[in-house]
């Protein structure tokens, strides 16, 4: 879409332009000068359970910033495309955002394969890229420090899996990984952490996407008699694997990433099949004022609690980080100047703030701010990565019940 403004709003803006020029609080750098943000959320495909909520959170954040008078003398303008959770589709959508819509940042990429496919385009155009992806390669391939990760890395997910497996007394883990950077990253992270603890992996398999059956791969794993299977998987393939496992009748436990073991999995398979599955996902910054404020807005907009979509908190924070960096960089700042201020407004030291309006006020007073996000503390390291905690959920009678929180 070209803009999130209606035709009526556009005409009203044009009619009132002369009057607005007399009001300092409404003046921006130039008439129509905006900072253009491209949203590339997974509205369809494997990430569709989360994509529409991620998009809604972006819209809420942009409304918050513009209601506070904009950032760095400019309003934010949103252009949205669907990544389809597919790298090839995401590349085409990103090209449109960059070449046609002339965006200055691309945010909301979800699957690691999508982010890795889009990064060369944003890198070549010297644009900010913000994602919810875990592949370690995202850090090493970010040569210009333009990429910001709001999700835990797959290495850290794997380390969390190892802590959980150890706590629960498992001795003979096996792994099954979807053949992409995220899936393999999860299980390799687990393997590294588990072997560091002195343990061994009894069997491992990497499987291909879009298969109607994974029976042969599953039989290979089950033949090793594991007591737990750790996966790097997505919802569609996890659904097939668990259905075929249940039909096998073999007793084994499962540790699965939260984007695959979620309420949609229960809907697809039923309570009996999913009973006892351990689901692991990053946990939002639930005690932060920013989380509580967004939760109320998200509930009003979607009818759902923010706790149902950890990635929505991440995409909200992406917009607020950009806006605070714009404010800190000053009027008419370039993308490079805005990008250079992201750590300054999100990392300590500084006065903790929980909203754009609060941060904007302090920046105007020449104070350094430290935005505490809804998704995490947002203390970006040298790679542009953050370190959220992990929630450990067990599926019990069809419900995901949090049983532990793990910090890595």
Phi, psi and omega in degrees: 000146183288331183195160176265013176265144177281164179299320180299317179296322180296314180296321179296322178297316180296318182294330184260013186298316182297317179295320182297330182294344179272353184250109184304325183291344181252359183280134174243173189308315177212156176301124179081000179283113181233164169261118189267123180248130177258122177265131181227060183276161180276076182293328176232173181085200187297336180260012187296339177299334186247337192300314182294324177292322175299316179297317180298320179296323176298315180298320177298316181296316180296321177297321178298315181294312182293327177294334179271011177098009180082182185233130178058035179081008182227148168279160173266141178234135187251135172234130190237137174224162179258121177288342184061010185057031181230128182304316183293318178294321180295322179297315178298318180293320179295321177299320178296315180300318184282313189273326183263310183276347176057044180289158179252354175207143174243122185230161172090009177292139192249293181291144181300321179299324177293311181299316181294330178284327183278329184307317179300328179288313179292325179295315181296328180271000181058046180252157173288137175234129179232135190218168175242044188245157189247349188300130179304330182298338179299322179292314186284334180276352179276085187281340185250006182058041179252357186250131185235122184257126181256359177252159174292150176290157177298328175301317180289325173300313180299320178295323177295318177303319181294318177299317181295315180298319179294315180301326184268004171080019178286144184239338187232069181282151171233164181229146173228125185233132169297137186281074168207179187298322182289310182300311180292324178300320179298309185286327176292323175297320177296313181302315180298314181291321182292316180291330175296331177278359180094005181270174178230150175265125186279336178195148178219145176214141172250127185243158185271152179286164170059037175262143178286341181210146175237030186297318183293318178296320180294318178298322178299318179290312184295333179296337180276000178057053177287157173263345175210144176244124179259131184242154164241090194220173176240172186300311184299313181288324178298321179300315180294314183298314182291325177297317181288326175296315182299322178293335180288333180079002183278134183279119176201152178263164183228137169241118191227141177298149187297334179288347177254323178260086185223181181303330179293330176294317179297319178299321183286325189250337183094160184298319186296315181295321188271352184304126175089354179295136178263122181249132184235127177212161177295152184250135177292168181277069197294338179268356183281143175304326179297322178294314183296321178294313180295322180304315180295317180292321181293319179298318179295322184280327188242344185079008182235151175288148177299334180297343180279352184209089181299332183286336176295320176298323180294315183290327174300312181297328178302312181296316182295321178298315179298315183295317178295322177294322175298316180296318180292327181285336177096174184299140175062024179295146176283168176302317180298320180291322176295312180303321182293344182262358186296313177296324182301324184267348184250335185259153172290160000280173179146164177288126180291131177230153184239005179210162177295315183301318179296315179294320180300318180298315181290322178298321177298335178269012177067030179257150176275137181246157177229097183288121175264108190283169174286333183270324179193183178292341176061042175268095186287133178275192184293342179264000185080022180257153177244175186228071176291159174279172183242134173266137178252112183247143174242132177282116183231116181053040176086358181246142174274115184249122180287128181245347183195160170233130183244133175251135181241000000 
